[in-house]
Amino acid sequence: MRYSALFAALLLGACTAADRTIGESSPSADVWMFGEHVEDLRAQSCPQGTTFQRASDLPISVIDTERGTNSALKMNLTGLTLAGAWQLEAENDEFGGLSGMDVLRSGSLLTVSDDGKFVWIGVDPVTGAPDGIGSIAYMRNTEGKIFPTKRAADAEDLAFRDGLAFVSFEQTHRIEAYDLETCGTAAHAARVVTLDKVVAGDVLRNNRGPEGLALVGETLEVGFEANASGGSPYGTARIDGTLENLQRTRQPLLYMLTGLDHEDGLSTKVFRAYDPARGARAILQVYANGEQIAEARLKPPLPVDNFEAVALGTAPDGARRIWLLSDDNFSSDQRTLLLALDLDVAL
């Protein structure tokens, strides 16, 4: 979402609070489980007769950007090393607005934009840096057609498993799946769940939807861009669109959740804040089996912009890597920044 709307909403923020469980309706509804639905989602996403289609080539300019001073890095990074910082640009005007991300088996990145596109970003397996090779394609709705409006196409986060891309959308709050492995960019949206508009007793605004999405074992964890009652709500998706085990995050006043990821007991949350005086700021939190083990507080002179996407990967030396990606809102005043932050401790 754009900074002006974000700033107005942030003025209504509440105090910092620890993660805690809060109430939610429909406790008897079944939790959505990957194994129970994966084959049906594949059939819906790639109906019989669908021909595989490839994405369009997207050359990407990769520009090394500022990394900040040693003193700023030491002060603001705990348990993390900034291994890379790049600004990504493309001559194709369709590039931008990247709001969600996951790591593919190859180590390259699959991202979604908030106007309804998939964007692939190549990563060199030797250097661990983006290699300038990309591709791009429009997402399709459940009828196999390009989304007719940005409101319908407002993708916010991504979780990828076994060739299926799970995408969370706001405006019409929902999660849809795309079988990219079977039919490529011809994949139709297959509805996973339609999310309830009431979360933790509050009615979600159209642009305060599921900014965070992660596969946790067989389940889908969903987080919402808000800061009410001291944190952003997140929980496990049920089939009826309500949430199991609803909790609130822990973050400072004015920061709101914009991304989640989870893998093998390791999880990440990213939060962003903005005001005209201080500009963009972001916080990355890293947890191992529920205990926080690392944190990055990103503000000038460190590289920072409107960070919305986070994904867990692996560095060339085997260290656990956390990727961060910013949404430039298709604005000349903002940048698409990609950061690589490596955990200092082996897990």
C-alpha positions as CSV (number, residue, x, y, z in Angstrom):
1,M,0.0,0.0,0.0
2,R,1.1,3.6,-0.5
3,Y,2.9,5.6,2.2
4,S,0.3,8.4,2.4
5,A,-2.5,6.0,3.4
6,L,-0.1,4.1,5.6
7,F,0.9,7.2,7.6
8,A,-2.7,8.2,8.3
9,A,-3.4,4.7,9.6
10,L,-0.2,4.5,11.7
11,L,-1.4,7.5,13.8
12,L,-4.0,5.2,15.2
13,G,-1.4,2.6,16.3
14,A,-1.3,1.1,19.8
15,C,1.5,0.2,22.2
16,T,4.1,-2.6,21.9
17,A,3.0,-6.0,23.3
18,A,4.4,-9.5,23.5
19,D,3.0,-12.2,21.2
20,R,-0.1,-13.6,22.9
21,T,-3.1,-15.7,22.0
22,I,-6.4,-13.8,21.6
23,G,-10.0,-15.0,20.9
24,E,-11.4,-15.9,17.6
25,S,-14.8,-17.3,16.4
26,S,-15.8,-20.7,14.9
27,P,-13.5,-22.8,17.1
28,S,-15.0,-26.0,15.7
29,A,-14.1,-25.2,12.0
30,D,-11.4,-27.5,10.5
31,V,-7.9,-26.1,9.9
32,W,-6.9,-26.0,6.2
33,M,-4.4,-28.8,5.5
34,F,-2.1,-29.0,2.5
35,G,-2.2,-32.7,2.0
36,E,-6.0,-32.8,2.0
37,H,-6.4,-30.2,-0.7
38,V,-3.3,-30.2,-2.9
39,E,-4.7,-32.5,-5.6
40,D,-8.0,-30.7,-5.9
41,L,-6.1,-27.4,-6.2
42,R,-3.9,-28.7,-9.0
43,A,-7.0,-29.9,-10.9
44,Q,-8.7,-26.5,-10.5
45,S,-5.6,-24.5,-11.4
46,C,-4.8,-26.6,-14.5
47,P,-8.1,-27.8,-16.0
48,Q,-7.8,-30.6,-18.5
49,G,-6.6,-29.2,-21.9
50,T,-4.6,-26.3,-20.5
51,T,-1.4,-25.8,-22.4
52,F,1.8,-24.9,-20.5
53,Q,2.9,-21.3,-21.1
54,R,6.2,-19.7,-20.2
55,A,6.7,-16.2,-18.7
56,S,8.2,-13.4,-20.7
57,D,11.9,-12.6,-20.4
58,L,12.7,-9.7,-18.1
59,P,16.3,-8.5,-18.1
60,I,17.0,-6.9,-14.7
61,S,19.7,-4.3,-14.0
62,V,21.4,-5.2,-10.7
63,I,23.1,-2.2,-9.0
64,D,25.1,-2.5,-5.8
65,T,23.7,-0.1,-3.3
66,E,24.7,1.5,0.0
67,R,25.3,-0.9,2.9
68,G,25.7,1.7,5.7
69,T,28.6,2.3,8.0
70,N,30.2,-0.3,10.2
71,S,29.0,1.4,13.3
72,A,25.4,1.5,12.0
73,L,25.5,-2.2,11.1
74,K,26.9,-3.1,14.5
75,M,24.3,-1.1,16.3
76,N,21.2,-2.2,14.3
77,L,22.0,-5.9,13.3
78,T,21.9,-8.6,16.0
79,G,22.8,-12.1,15.0
80,L,22.8,-11.1,11.3
81,T,25.3,-10.1,8.7
82,L,24.3,-7.9,5.7
83,A,25.8,-10.1,2.9
84,G,24.4,-8.1,0.0
85,A,22.3,-5.1,-1.0
86,W,21.1,-4.4,-4.5
87,Q,18.8,-2.0,-6.3
88,L,16.8,-3.8,-9.1
89,E,15.6,-2.0,-12.2
90,A,14.2,-2.9,-15.5
91,E,13.3,-1.1,-18.8
92,N,10.0,-2.9,-18.7
93,D,7.5,-0.6,-17.1
94,E,5.6,-3.6,-15.8
95,F,8.4,-4.3,-13.3
96,G,7.8,-3.1,-9.7
97,G,5.3,-3.2,-6.9
98,L,6.9,-6.4,-5.5
99,S,5.1,-7.3,-2.3
100,G,5.6,-11.1,-1.6
101,M,8.5,-13.6,-2.2
102,D,9.6,-17.1,-1.7
103,V,12.7,-19.1,-2.7
104,L,12.5,-21.8,-5.4
105,R,14.4,-25.1,-5.3
106,S,17.0,-23.6,-7.6
107,G,17.7,-20.8,-5.1
108,S,16.2,-18.2,-7.3
109,L,13.3,-16.0,-6.2
110,L,9.6,-16.0,-7.1
111,T,7.8,-12.8,-6.3
112,V,4.3,-11.3,-6.7
113,S,3.4,-7.7,-7.4
114,D,0.4,-5.9,-5.9
115,D,-1.0,-5.4,-9.4
116,G,-1.3,-9.1,-10.1
117,K,2.0,-10.4,-11.7
118,F,4.5,-13.1,-11.0
119,V,8.1,-12.0,-11.3
120,W,11.1,-14.4,-11.2
121,I,14.5,-13.1,-10.1
122,G,17.5,-15.2,-10.9
123,V,20.2,-15.8,-8.3
124,D,23.7,-16.9,-9.1
125,P,24.3,-20.1,-7.0
126,V,28.1,-19.3,-6.7
127,T,28.0,-15.7,-5.7
128,G,24.5,-15.6,-4.1
129,A,23.8,-12.4,-5.9
130,P,20.9,-11.6,-8.3
131,D,22.2,-12.5,-11.8
132,G,20.1,-10.1,-13.9
133,I,18.0,-12.9,-15.5
134,G,14.3,-12.5,-14.8
135,S,10.9,-13.2,-16.2
136,I,7.4,-11.8,-15.7
137,A,3.8,-12.8,-16.3
138,Y,0.3,-11.7,-15.3
139,M,-1.7,-13.8,-12.9
140,R,-5.0,-15.2,-14.0
141,N,-8.3,-15.4,-12.1
142,T,-10.4,-18.5,-11.5
143,E,-11.7,-18.3,-15.1
144,G,-8.2,-18.2,-16.5
145,K,-8.4,-14.5,-17.5
146,I,-6.1,-11.7,-16.6
147,F,-7.5,-9.8,-13.6
148,P,-9.6,-6.9,-14.9
149,T,-8.7,-4.4,-12.1
150,K,-5.9,-3.7,-9.6
151,R,-8.4,-4.2,-6.8
152,A,-9.0,-7.8,-7.9
153,A,-5.3,-8.4,-8.5
154,D,-3.9,-6.9,-5.2
155,A,-1.4,-9.8,-4.3
156,E,0.5,-9.3,-1.1
157,D,2.5,-12.4,-0.1
158,L,3.5,-15.8,-1.5
159,A,4.3,-19.3,-0.2
160,F,5.6,-21.9,-2.6
161,R,5.7,-25.7,-2.3
162,D,5.8,-28.6,-4.7
163,G,5.2,-26.4,-7.7
164,L,2.2,-24.7,-6.2
165,A,2.3,-20.9,-5.5
166,F,-0.1,-19.8,-2.7
167,V,-0.9,-16.1,-3.0
168,S,-2.6,-13.9,-0.5
169,F,-4.7,-11.0,-1.8
170,E,-6.2,-8.0,0.0
171,Q,-9.2,-5.9,-1.0
172,T,-11.1,-9.1,-1.5
173,H,-9.2,-10.9,1.3
174,R,-8.4,-14.4,0.1
175,I,-5.8,-17.0,-0.6
176,E,-5.5,-18.6,-4.1
177,A,-3.2,-21.3,-5.5
178,Y,-1.4,-21.5,-8.9
179,D,0.0,-24.7,-10.2
180,L,3.0,-23.1,-12.0
181,E,4.9,-26.4,-12.3
182,T,2.2,-28.1,-14.4
183,C,0.9,-25.3,-16.6
184,G,3.1,-22.4,-16.0
185,T,1.7,-18.9,-16.4
186,A,-1.5,-20.4,-17.9
187,A,-2.4,-21.6,-14.4
188,H,-5.9,-20.4,-13.2
189,A,-6.4,-19.2,-9.6
190,A,-7.7,-22.0,-7.5
191,R,-9.5,-20.7,-4.4
192,V,-7.9,-21.9,-1.2
193,V,-9.9,-19.9,1.4
194,T,-11.9,-16.7,1.4
195,L,-10.8,-15.0,4.5
196,D,-13.2,-13.6,7.1
197,K,-13.3,-9.8,7.2
198,V,-13.5,-9.8,11.0
199,V,-10.2,-10.6,12.7
200,A,-9.7,-10.3,16.5
201,G,-13.0,-8.5,16.7
202,D,-12.0,-5.8,14.1
203,V,-13.4,-5.4,10.6
204,L,-10.5,-5.4,8.2
205,R,-10.2,-2.4,5.9
206,N,-9.7,-3.2,2.2
207,N,-6.0,-2.3,2.3
208,R,-5.3,-3.9,5.7
209,G,-5.5,-7.5,4.5
210,P,-3.3,-10.6,4.5
211,E,0.2,-9.1,4.0
212,G,1.9,-12.1,5.5
213,L,1.6,-15.8,4.3
214,A,3.7,-18.8,5.2
215,L,3.3,-22.6,5.0
216,V,4.0,-24.1,8.4
217,G,4.0,-27.8,8.1
218,E,0.6,-28.7,6.5
219,T,-1.0,-25.4,7.4
220,L,-1.1,-21.8,6.2
221,E,-0.2,-19.1,8.6
222,V,-1.7,-15.7,7.7
223,G,-0.7,-12.3,9.1
224,F,-2.5,-9.0,8.8
225,E,-1.2,-5.4,8.3
226,A,-2.5,-3.8,11.5
227,N,-1.3,-2.5,14.9
228,A,-4.3,-2.7,17.2
229,S,-4.2,-3.7,20.8
230,G,-0.4,-3.7,20.6
231,G,0.4,-5.9,17.6
232,S,-0.5,-7.3,14.2
233,P,-2.9,-10.3,14.3
234,Y,-1.8,-13.6,12.8
235,G,-3.0,-17.2,13.0
236,T,-3.6,-20.5,11.1
237,A,-6.2,-20.5,8.3
238,R,-9.3,-22.6,8.8
239,I,-11.4,-23.8,5.8
240,D,-14.2,-21.3,6.7
241,G,-11.7,-18.4,6.5
242,T,-11.4,-17.7,10.2
243,L,-8.2,-18.2,12.1
244,E,-7.0,-20.9,14.6
245,N,-4.5,-20.0,17.4
246,L,-4.9,-16.3,16.8
247,Q,-2.1,-14.2,18.2
248,R,-0.5,-10.8,18.0
249,T,3.0,-10.0,17.0
250,R,5.5,-7.9,19.1
251,Q,6.7,-4.7,17.5
252,P,7.2,-1.0,18.4
253,L,4.5,1.6,18.0
254,L,3.7,2.6,14.4
255,Y,5.2,-0.6,12.9
256,M,2.9,-3.0,11.1
257,L,3.4,-6.6,9.8
258,T,4.1,-6.9,6.1
259,G,5.6,-10.3,5.6
260,L,6.1,-13.8,7.0
261,D,8.0,-16.9,6.2
262,H,8.7,-20.3,7.9
263,E,10.9,-23.3,7.2
264,D,12.1,-26.1,9.4
265,G,11.4,-24.4,12.7
266,L,12.9,-21.1,11.6
267,S,10.5,-18.2,11.1
268,T,10.7,-14.6,10.1
269,K,8.5,-11.5,10.4
270,V,9.0,-8.2,8.8
271,F,7.5,-4.9,9.9
272,R,7.6,-1.4,8.3
273,A,6.8,2.1,9.4
274,Y,6.8,5.4,7.6
275,D,6.3,9.1,8.5
276,P,7.4,12.2,6.5
277,A,10.0,13.3,9.0
278,R,11.9,10.0,9.3
279,G,11.0,8.3,6.1
280,A,10.8,4.5,5.7
281,R,12.0,2.1,8.5
282,A,11.7,-1.6,8.8
283,I,12.3,-4.3,11.4
284,L,13.2,-8.0,10.7
285,Q,12.7,-10.5,13.4
286,V,14.1,-14.1,13.2
287,Y,12.9,-16.9,15.4
288,A,14.0,-20.5,16.0
289,N,11.4,-22.8,17.5
290,G,9.5,-19.8,18.8
291,E,12.5,-18.0,20.4
292,Q,13.8,-14.8,18.9
293,I,17.5,-15.3,17.8
294,A,18.2,-12.3,15.5
295,E,16.9,-8.9,14.5
296,A,17.6,-6.1,12.0
297,R,16.4,-2.6,12.5
298,L,16.7,-0.9,9.1
299,K,16.9,2.8,8.9
300,P,19.4,5.3,7.3
301,P,22.3,5.1,6.7
302,L,21.5,1.4,6.2
303,P,19.7,0.5,3.0
304,V,15.9,0.8,3.5
305,D,12.7,1.3,1.6
306,N,9.2,0.0,1.7
307,F,10.1,-3.6,2.7
308,E,7.1,-5.9,2.3
309,A,8.5,-9.3,1.3
310,V,10.7,-11.8,3.3
311,A,11.9,-15.3,2.4
312,L,14.2,-17.9,4.0
313,G,16.9,-19.3,1.8
314,T,20.5,-20.6,1.9
315,A,23.7,-18.7,1.2
316,P,26.4,-20.2,-1.0
317,D,28.5,-21.1,2.1
318,G,25.5,-22.9,3.7
319,A,24.5,-20.2,6.1
320,R,20.8,-19.6,6.5
321,R,19.9,-16.5,4.5
322,I,16.9,-14.1,4.9
323,W,16.0,-12.2,1.8
324,L,14.2,-8.9,2.1
325,L,12.5,-7.1,-0.9
326,S,10.9,-3.7,-1.1
327,D,7.7,-2.5,-3.0
328,D,8.5,0.6,-4.9
329,N,4.8,1.4,-5.5
330,F,5.7,2.0,-9.2
331,S,7.0,5.4,-7.9
332,S,10.1,7.2,-9.1
333,D,10.7,8.3,-5.5
334,Q,11.1,4.7,-4.3
335,R,13.3,1.8,-5.1
336,T,13.1,-2.0,-5.5
337,L,15.8,-3.0,-3.0
338,L,16.8,-6.6,-2.4
339,L,18.8,-7.4,0.7
340,A,20.6,-10.7,1.7
341,L,21.0,-11.1,5.5
342,D,22.8,-14.2,6.8
343,L,22.4,-15.7,10.2
344,D,25.6,-15.5,12.2
345,V,24.8,-18.8,14.1
346,A,24.5,-22.2,12.4
347,L,21.3,-24.0,13.1
